[in-house]
């Protein structure tokens, strides 16, 4: 039998990030299925609070997170902890695992192909009882070096993300100053570091505009377009002005990292997009693409990492764009290569989709059908819970 008392370590469920969303979706469903789950958020710099029925444990600013976890494991009598984080963030876990003499399952994300030697990157995860992979791409990468890996894909909440009523979409678009026949390329991303390559996306849009000056097109950036104080982000508004497209860029009125959209607002936004678009350099999964597909919106994405499994064979749910180069960024802990999308091919794809809008309509149904196979309830029942039962049943 699997352990019933779990401590989930990741971002807090109210954090406006994919990690926070996964905490909310997974933990609340495990609670409904009889698991005694408590979440501990590394970014929860407050006292503990309730997210529905889920207890979320906070921490004091001066405390090291590992020390906090030791206290919580003992105080709440947990018999297993699950970490959901980037594989490069696990260095401190093995010693904690040994100190506590308990079960540890690593739910690990990888955003690029692992390059040899991979021992330094993978060492912590190898110490876990097992590793859970959030995508087929992650699973295939991890299986090269780790024996016990389970595919536990990320999903979408079908009750929150679905095609919106046309009248609602038309009204919302009009409120944003988007004409009835205007075209919206949209993306959802944090403006943090450079993996999402938002400046390249803006540049591609500027080339598209220069080639097609009469095109009634917009680029919606659902992110903070101003440079943050930590200087780990881009001044996207300034970059758009430099490229001459500031008047065709749309963004939230307030920083969505500080004032996040509700699920209802995000659903409407995905429906407003004609296509989702990204110039990302690497993805372990990319939940915004799946959420946009659940709303019937196909995606334009680079042909690398986990993105082909979302777009599908033969571009049935969008359009894959080839890459022209790779780069090893200085900040990236794994020092693995990230992919650079071919900007000319990206622009050509944007032009093709803009002038062949019937292809969007042809993909809508495929997107919705695919999203229905990726619902959270189904994936947790068919992948996560069987994995937990097998991992802990073998122990």
N, C-alpha and C positions, 0 to 999 in steps of 0.2 A: 504494500500500500504506500502511496506517496505521502510525504510529510504534510500534515494539515496546517502547521504553524509556519508561515512563510514571512520573511522580511524582504521586501522588494527595494532595491537600492538603485535609484536613477534620479531623473529630474522630478520635481513635484508635479502633481496632476494639473496644477493651475499655471505652470510655466508655459509661455507661448512658444513651444518648440515641438518637434516631432517626438522627442524623448518624453516630454511632459504629457503629450496626447496618448502615447502608448501606455504610460503609467495609469492614466485615467481609464482607458478602454480595457486593458488587461486585468488590472487589479479589481475593478468593480465587477467584472464578469467572473473572476475566480471566487470572489465573495459569494456571488449568487449560486455558485456550484459547490458550496460547502467548504471552501478553503478559508482558513483564518489568516487573512493577509493584512499586514501592516506595511505602509510605505515610509521610506526615509529619503527625503530629498536633499541632495548635497547643496542645492541652491535655496533651501528653505531657511533663511536666516531669521526665523521667528519662533515663537512657541508652537507647540503642536496644534493641529486643527483637524476638523472633519471635512472630508470631501464626500458628501452623501454619507454612506455607511463606512467609508474607508478612513481609517485613522492615519493621518500623515504626521510623522514625527519631525520636529524642527531641531535646530542645533544652535548653540550660542556661537557668536562670531569668533571667539578666541579658541574654540575647541577644534582640534584636528578631527576630521570626519571619521577616521579609523577608530579613534578613541570613543567617539559617540556611538559607533556601531557596536563596539564591544559592550558598552553599557546597555544598549537597547536589546541586543541578543539575549543577555542575561536577565534583564528586567522583565521582558515580555516573554521569556521562555520560548524563544524561537528555535526550531530544529533544522532550519534550512534558510539560506539567503540566496537571492537571485540578483545578480547585477545586470542592468541593462544600460550599456554605455559603449563608447568607442573602444576597440580593442587596445588602443594605445593608452587608455586611461586606467588600466588594470594593475599597474606595477605594484601598488601598495596592498592589493587584495591577498596574494598568497600567504604573506606572513600573518595577516588577520585570520585567514582560513586555518592555518596551523595552530594559532594561539587558541582559537575557539573550539577546535576539534569538532567541527560541525560539517554539514553538507553545504557545498557551494556549487551553484550552476551559473555559468557565464553566458548571458545573452549578449553577443558581441557583434558590433557592426564594423564593416571594412568598406572603405570608400574607393579603393583602388586595388589593382592586381598586386599581390604580394611579390616582392622581389627578393631573391636570395642575396645574402643570408637573411632568413626571416626569424631566426631564433630569438633575437632580442624583442621583436614585436610580439611573438607568439608565446614566449616563456610563461607569462602569467596565466594565460588561458589554458595552457597544458596542465596546470596544476588543479584545475577544476574537475569535478566529477564528470561533467559533460559541458559541451558548448552548444548553444542554440543559435541558429543562423536565420536572420530575418528575410533572406531572399535566396533564390537559387544561385545567384552569383556569389554571395557570401558563403553558401554551403560548399560550392565547388572549390573555392579558394581555401577554405579551412580544412576540407577533407584531404588536401594534399599533404598536410602536416600534422593533423590531429585525428585520432581514430574515432573518438566518440563525439559525433556531431549530428544534430537533429535539425531538420528543416522546420522552422516555426515562423511562417511568413507574417508580415505586418498586413493589416487589413483596413477596412473602411466601415464606418458606421452608416449602414444603409437607411436608418431611420432619420439621419441628419443630412445626408448628401444624396440628392436625387434631382431629376430635371424639374425646374421651376415653371410655374405657369407663365405663358408668353406675355400676358398683360403685366405681370409683375416685373418681368425682365425689361419690357419696353419702358415702363414707368421709371425704373431704377436707372436705366441707361440715359433717359432724358434728363433725370435729375443730376447726372454727372456731366451733362453737356455733350453726350454721345448721340449723333444723329441716327435715324432709323437704319440707314444703309451704311453707316460707318463700320469699320472693322477693328476689333480689339485683340491685340496680342497681349496675353497676360501671364505674369509669373508671380509666385509666392516664395519668398526667401528671406532669410536673415541677412542683413548687410554686415557680415562679420568675416574677417579674413577674406581670401580671394577664391575659395573653391567654387563658389557659385558663378564666378566670373561675370558679375553684373555689368561692369564696364564694357566687356566684349559684346554683351547683348545690346547695350545702348548703341555701340558703334555699328553693329549689324543693322539695327533699326534706322540709323542715320543714313547708311548706304542705301537701304531699301527706299527711304524717303527721297534721296537724291536721284535715284534711278526712276522713281515713280512719283514725281512732284504732285500729281493730281490725285494720288491715292488718299482716300479718306480713312486713314489708319491711325491708331493710337497704340502706345505701349504702356500698359498698366504695370507698375512695379509695387507689389504689396510688400513694402519693406520701409525701413527708415532711410529716406533719401539724403538725410543730412549726416555729416560725419560725427560719430560719437566721440565723447571725450577721451575714450581709451585709445583712440587713433588706430584701432584695428578694423576700421570700416572706411568706405569710400564716400566722398562728397558727391553723391550721384546726381544731385541737382546741378552742381557745377559742371560735372562731366557731360551731362545732357546739353548744357548751354554751350560748352566748348564744341560739341559735335553739331550744334545748330538745331536740336530737336526738343529743346526745353518746353516749347509750346505744344508739343504732341505727347508729352509724358504725363500720365496720371498716377497719383499715389494717394494713400490715406491722408486725411487732414492731420492726424496725430500719429506719433510713432507707434506702430502696432506691437512693438516689443514691450511697451509700457502701457498701452491701451489696446489690448488685443481684441480682435473681432470675435463675436460669438459664432457658434456653429451656424446659426441661421444667417448671419451676415456673410460668412464665408461661402455658404451654399449659393446665395444670391450672386456673390462675386464670381464664382466659378461659372455660373450660368450666363453672366454678362460677357465673359470671355468668348470670343469666337474660337480661338485655339489657345491652349496653354503652350508656353514656350520657355525653354531654358538653354543656357550655354554652359551648364555645370561641367566641372572637370572630373567628377566622380560621384557615384551614389551607391550607398548600401541598399537603398530601396527607392525612395522618393515618394512619400505619402501624398504630397499635393497633386502629383500627376494622377494617382489612383482616385483621389477625391474629386478631381475635375472630371475624370472619366465617369464616375458614378453620377455626375450631373449631365452627362452626355457630351462633354467637351473633350475632343481628342488633343493630342500633344505633339509638338515638334521638339525633338530631343537629340542630343549627340548619341552616336552609336557606340556605347561603351558601358562597362560595369553592369549594373542591374537594369539599365533602361531598356534594352531589347526585350526583356521578359515582360515589361509593361506594355510596350508598343505592339509587340506581337509579330509573328512571322508575316512576311509580305506587307509590312506596314499597315496591318488591318485596323489598328486603333490609333494611328498617328503617322508620323513621318520621322524616320531616323536619318541623321545627318552625319556624314563621315568626319573623322578628325584628321588634322593635318600634322600634328606634332604632339610631343609629351614634354612635361616639365617636372622637375623635382623641387617643390617649394621648400624654402628654408625652414618655415615654421612647422611643417608637417612631421609629427613625431616618428612616423614609420620610415620617412625618407623614401617613399615609393612614388612611382610616376603618376602624375595626373595627366589627363587627356585634354588637348586643346582642340576645340571644334574648328573645322575649316570655315572661316567667316564667309568666304564667297559662296560655299555650298549652303550655308545657313541662310544667306540672303536669297539665293535662288529658290530655296524651299519656301521661304516667306512669300516670295512673289508667286510661286506656283499655287500655294494655298489661297492667297488673296484673290487670284484671278480664276480659280477653279473651286468655288465655294461648294459646289455640289459634292465634292469629295469629303467635305466636313459632314454633310448630311449622311453620306454613305457610311461613315464611320461611327456615327452617334449610337446606333443600336448595338454595334460590336462593343463599344466602350461600356455601355450600361450592362450588357450581358456579362462581360468580363468582371466588372465591379461586383456583380451579384455573387460570383464565385469566390470573391475575396472578402466577404463579410466577416466581421470580427467573431461573431458567435460560431460560425462554421469553422473558422481556422483554429479557434481555441479548443473546440470540441474534437476536431479531427487531427490536429497537430500538437498543440501545446500540452493539453492534459495527457494524451497518450505518451508523450515524451517524458513528462514528469513521473508518470506511473512506472515507465520502464527504467528510467535513470535511478529512481529511489528504490524501486523494487529489486534492482540488481545489487544494491548496496548492503 
